[in-house]
């Protein structure tokens, strides 16, 4: 019995939840799939699956074996991808999820260049400011932006960074004054990004390294950064966020950076993909291309 084939069939039975489902995906007969599993269990001397008329479930031994199978198959796929990455022209569809404002302002140009370099690749780009479930929704990769990624089963590759900026329009500062300390923000209208949660905490580090956390309050909260940027440009309040959102406005003088003596943690821009899904050659090319395109200090940090 081909051990690798048996492992692939076993893993497919688990992921599909049935012999018939695995047979359909693998283009095999149900009896052939069943025989592979029976032969595998006989060779291992252990039952891997509990079978009933309604469902399949893993035994304790089966769970442990499935975890190792997943890792082995993933490692093999990674090795093959590393070879094909250098030797084969890549092609096919990449399903990519990314946040709205960042993508509209900064993702179009590099994707256009990437597609010119790899004409056999197609990209299905989904723009959404909510955090999509990559596995459940069938994405190959997502771009995520955070000061710190939450723990998950996803693999994250850092693409570049964005500096943090707290800023307001000259008109707003002329009318309401310029904050000199983060605590002064309590007396100002803070424009808040609601995807961070119902309570907005703006964190700063003082000149002596002391941490300062401010509960930001204001008349506008939104789950889209561009809306907050436009409100700040219109003199409605103070915005705090990544430089890819407001760096150009600071550079042109339409927004004025405040609280420069109080630092904020940078944002990191990541490519994330599932741990149990090998990084295909086409996705690996896109990740490497974006890293090279933006580099360590991208243009939005120049202000």
C-alpha positions in Angstrom: 0.0 0.0 0.0 1.3 3.5 -0.9 1.6 5.1 2.5 1.5 8.7 1.2 -1.7 8.0 -0.8 -3.3 6.3 2.2 -2.5 9.4 4.4 -3.9 11.7 1.8 -7.1 9.6 1.5 -7.4 9.4 5.3 -7.0 13.1 5.7 -9.6 13.7 3.0 -12.1 11.4 4.7 -11.6 13.4 7.9 -12.0 16.8 6.2 -15.1 15.7 4.2 -16.6 13.8 7.1 -17.5 10.7 5.1 -16.2 8.1 2.7 -18.6 9.2 0.0 -17.5 12.8 0.3 -13.9 11.9 0.0 -14.5 9.6 -2.9 -16.3 12.4 -4.8 -13.5 14.9 -4.2 -10.8 12.3 -5.0 -12.7 11.0 -8.1 -12.5 7.4 -6.6 -15.2 4.9 -5.8 -16.5 4.7 -2.2 -15.4 1.1 -1.9 -11.8 2.0 -2.9 -11.7 4.7 -0.3 -13.1 2.3 2.3 -10.5 -0.3 1.4 -7.6 2.2 1.7 -8.8 3.1 5.2 -9.3 -0.5 6.3 -5.8 -1.5 4.9 -4.3 1.5 6.7 -5.9 0.5 10.0 -4.7 -3.1 9.6 -1.2 -2.0 8.9 -1.1 0.3 11.9 -2.9 -2.2 14.1 -5.3 0.4 15.4 -8.8 1.7 14.6 -8.6 5.3 13.4 -12.3 6.0 12.8 -15.5 5.2 14.6 -18.1 4.3 12.0 -21.9 4.6 12.5 -24.7 4.7 10.0 -24.9 8.5 10.4 -21.4 9.8 10.9 -17.7 9.2 11.2 -15.6 10.3 14.2 -11.9 10.0 15.0 -10.7 7.7 17.8 -8.1 9.1 20.2 -5.4 7.3 18.2 -7.0 8.6 15.0 -6.8 12.2 16.2 -3.1 11.9 17.0 -2.5 10.2 13.6 -4.5 12.8 11.8 -2.4 15.6 13.3 0.8 14.0 12.2 -0.6 13.3 8.7 -1.6 16.9 8.4 1.9 18.1 9.3 3.6 15.5 7.0 1.4 16.4 4.0 1.9 20.1 4.7 5.7 19.7 4.8 5.7 17.7 1.6 3.6 20.4 -0.1 5.9 23.1 1.2 8.9 21.3 -0.3 7.3 20.9 -3.6 6.2 24.5 -3.6 9.8 25.6 -2.9 11.0 23.7 -6.0 8.2 24.8 -8.3 8.6 28.4 -7.1 11.9 28.5 -8.8 11.3 26.2 -11.8 7.7 26.7 -13.0 5.7 29.6 -14.4 3.0 30.2 -11.8 -0.7 30.6 -12.7 -4.2 30.1 -11.3 -6.6 32.0 -9.1 -5.6 33.7 -5.8 -8.5 34.5 -3.5 -7.3 37.5 -1.5 -9.1 39.3 1.4 -7.9 42.8 2.4 -9.2 45.9 4.4 -11.0 48.5 2.4 -9.2 51.8 2.9 -5.7 50.4 2.7 -6.5 48.5 -0.5 -8.2 51.4 -2.3 -5.3 53.7 -1.5 -2.3 51.4 -1.7 -3.0 47.9 -3.1 -4.2 48.6 -6.6 -0.8 49.6 -8.0 1.3 46.6 -6.7 -1.4 44.1 -7.7 -1.4 45.6 -11.3 2.4 45.3 -11.5 2.2 41.7 -10.1 -0.4 40.7 -12.7 1.8 42.2 -15.5 4.7 40.1 -14.2 2.6 37.0 -13.9 -0.1 37.1 -16.6 -1.2 33.6 -15.9 -2.4 34.5 -12.4 -5.9 35.8 -11.7 -6.8 37.6 -8.4 -10.2 37.6 -6.8 -10.0 40.5 -4.3 -12.5 40.8 -1.5 -12.4 44.2 0.3 -13.9 44.0 3.8 -13.0 45.8 7.0 -14.3 42.9 9.1 -11.9 40.0 9.9 -12.8 37.3 7.5 -12.5 33.6 8.4 -9.9 32.6 5.8 -10.5 28.8 6.1 -14.3 28.9 6.3 -14.6 31.4 3.5 -12.1 29.8 1.2 -9.4 32.5 0.9 -5.9 31.7 0.0 -4.5 34.7 1.8 -5.5 37.8 3.6 -3.8 41.1 4.4 -4.2 42.2 8.0 -3.1 45.3 9.8 -2.5 45.5 13.5 -0.1 46.6 16.1 -0.2 43.0 17.4 -1.9 40.0 15.8 -4.0 37.9 18.1 -3.0 34.3 18.6 -4.5 32.1 16.0 -3.9 29.0 13.8 -2.8 31.3 10.9 0.8 31.8 9.7 1.7 35.5 9.4 4.4 36.9 7.1 5.2 40.6 7.8 5.1 42.7 4.6 5.9 46.1 5.9 5.0 48.7 8.6 3.0 51.9 9.0 3.8 54.6 11.6 1.2 55.7 14.1 -0.1 59.3 13.7 -2.3 61.4 15.9 -3.4 64.5 14.0 -6.1 67.1 13.5 -6.8 69.8 10.9 -5.4 73.3 11.4 -9.0 74.7 11.6 -9.8 72.3 14.5 -6.7 73.1 16.4 -7.3 76.8 15.9 -10.8 76.5 17.3 -10.3 74.0 20.2 -6.5 74.3 21.0 -3.6 71.8 20.6 -3.3 69.0 23.1 0.1 69.0 24.9 -0.3 65.7 26.8 -2.4 62.6 25.9 -4.6 63.3 29.0 -5.7 66.5 27.2 -7.6 64.4 24.7 -10.3 64.0 27.3 -11.4 67.5 26.4 -11.4 66.9 22.6 -13.5 65.1 20.1 -11.7 61.8 19.2 -12.6 60.1 16.0 -12.7 56.4 16.8 -12.3 53.2 14.8 -15.1 50.9 15.9 -13.6 47.6 14.6 -11.3 47.8 17.6 -14.2 47.2 19.9 -16.9 49.3 21.7 -14.3 51.0 23.9 -11.4 52.8 22.2 -8.1 52.9 24.2 -5.4 55.1 22.7 -2.0 54.0 24.1 1.1 56.3 24.2 4.6 56.0 25.7 5.9 59.2 27.4 9.4 60.7 27.0 10.6 58.8 30.0 9.1 55.5 28.8 6.0 55.7 30.9 2.9 54.0 29.5 -0.2 56.3 29.1 -3.6 54.9 28.1 -6.4 57.2 27.2 -10.1 56.3 26.8 -10.9 58.1 23.6 -14.4 59.6 23.4 -16.1 61.6 20.6 -19.1 62.1 18.4 -18.0 59.8 15.5 -17.1 56.2 15.4 -16.8 54.2 12.2 -15.6 50.8 11.0 -13.9 52.5 8.0 -10.7 54.6 8.3 -11.4 56.8 5.3 -14.6 58.1 6.9 -12.6 59.1 9.9 -9.9 60.7 7.8 -12.5 62.8 5.9 -14.1 63.9 9.2 -10.7 65.0 10.5 -9.9 66.9 7.3 -13.3 68.6 7.7 -12.3 69.8 11.2 -14.6 67.5 13.2 -12.0 66.0 15.5 -8.7 64.3 16.2 -7.7 61.1 14.4 -5.2 58.5 15.6 -4.2 55.7 13.2 -1.7 54.4 10.6 0.3 56.6 8.4 -1.0 54.9 5.2 -4.3 56.5 6.1 -3.3 60.1 6.9 0.4 60.4 6.2 -0.2 62.2 2.8 -2.5 64.7 4.5 0.1 65.4 7.2 2.8 65.8 4.5 0.6 68.3 2.6 -0.3 70.3 5.7 -4.0 69.5 5.6 -3.6 67.7 8.9 -1.2 68.6 11.7 0.6 65.9 13.7 0.2 66.4 17.5 1.7 64.8 20.6 5.0 64.1 18.8 6.8 63.7 22.2 4.5 60.8 23.0 5.2 57.7 20.8 2.7 55.1 19.7 3.4 51.5 18.6 3.8 51.1 14.8 1.3 49.1 12.8 2.5 46.0 11.0 1.0 44.9 7.7 0.9 41.1 7.4 0.0 38.4 4.8 -1.7 35.6 6.7 -2.7 32.2 5.4 -3.8 28.9 7.0 -1.3 26.7 8.8 -2.7 23.5 7.4 -2.7 24.8 3.8 0.7 24.9 2.0 1.8 28.2 0.6 1.4 27.6 -3.1 3.9 29.0 -5.6 1.5 31.7 -6.8 0.8 32.9 -3.3 4.4 32.8 -2.3 5.3 34.9 -5.3 2.6 37.5 -4.3 3.9 37.6 -0.7 7.5 38.1 -1.9 6.4 40.7 -4.5 4.6 42.8 -1.9 7.5 42.7 0.5 9.8 44.0 -2.2 7.3 46.5 -3.5 6.8 48.3 -0.2 10.1 47.6 1.5 11.0 48.3 5.1 10.1 52.1 4.9 7.2 52.5 2.4 6.3 55.9 1.0 3.4 56.5 3.4 5.9 56.8 6.2 7.6 59.8 4.5 6.2 62.9 6.2 
